[in-house]
């Protein structure tokens, strides 16, 4: 697959809010208009739709078609990506593959969810049989297990985790689209003192469920150049791994699919972790950021705390981290939340980061995490490297 | 000192049984623990699945009765929960590695904060459900 033959020509995003008074399709329409305005494309030129799944749309098995109908899109390719928080970055890879295969020429990737206002999700999974009857809360409990296991086997400096929380919060304060309620400074002491949800997972480790939308418009790189679009972002590497070690009955939950997904992504891009200019990892819990730093090869497995202590993560420091605040400090827009850090990376590479613009915009690494399986860590790990059109 | 709730008086949601997990649930009526075993791979698996995680062949699977003894793999304290567990926090959630080499997620009852640790030996504690089945929980082996 010639991933780098695709070009992201525009990004769009809404404000993230605690609960949306606008319908999920209205958010989608908002994203569509932003993308058309920023790219100069006409609606009729869009012939592909690849959207992320959503809690709001979850009750509708015809979600991509219905969304296409509401937005009045005539399409040659239409699908929903349902790999949880990996869906938005996964949609970019699938859009590039569809364009490369000639299935579509210009693909709209909207990521919209109003999970707080209207969730229609009814998970038909192991939960109803194995975890519902024991009072398991899902992700916070899963990360409670992971964090305790990590601490026991590798040692864990909670103040290092707090440093990541503080850096992301500083970025959210610089992001007008971040959930307003979260745009207040915090300190490492605040992080340590925040109340326990699922020991040792604290409130300030966790995302706040919110509503919001984002999206991208993707076309062929040559087509973009022909139109004279001077700002484009190119996906140059991608890896995805679902159900790492599926055939093992017990796994180390601190090892994730990002090792395999990252290796593939870096090889395709011809880069190494030391080449990465800014890092935009999926963040549902703070420790997931550290686990990804390890699995992607920024440091060794088990050495995350030390690496964090030695590295600056503000937008103007060594390895800018989730410069829009990440989901933890900008709010998690349901299953569309994976779009938040992806769109921030694209914005940075467009040079439109404003008060939080990174200096080095040669590339950005974005990741996805999706799904919480029984007694492991997460179902899908994804990694993508983006560069500005050179 | 934190008092942990054993949830004995919580009306738990009934587990949704699948066609392929029925033998597990039927055995719980007699407080017996059956788990799936792949004869070819010579290994156990949990939770019950429609096929072998090792070979992809359901025909390789059989049910074997095990003791349910094992040790804590990891644990967390649930400080917040949804109904009907709300107002019954805090309680223990643990991943327990059975001696046969599979992990089971469950509540641990009759366990103090001082006792709880990764590696703690545990044994089954069957919690009756309203339909005659029993739910597999654990308690410290030396309780």
Interface residues (C-beta under 8 A of the other chain):
Chain A: X126 X128 X129 X130 X131 X132 X133 X134 X135 X136 X137 X140 X141 X144 X145 X146 X147 X148 X149 X152 X195 X196 X197 X198 X199 X200 X201 X246 X247 X248 X249 X250 X253 X374 X375
Chain B: X7 X10 X12 X13 X14 X15 X16 X17 X18 X21 X43 X44 X45 X46 X47 X53 X54 X73 X74 X75 X76 X77 X78 X79 X80 X81 X82 X85 X88 X91 X93 X95 X97 X101 X102 X103 X104 X105 X106 X107 X118 X129 X135 X137
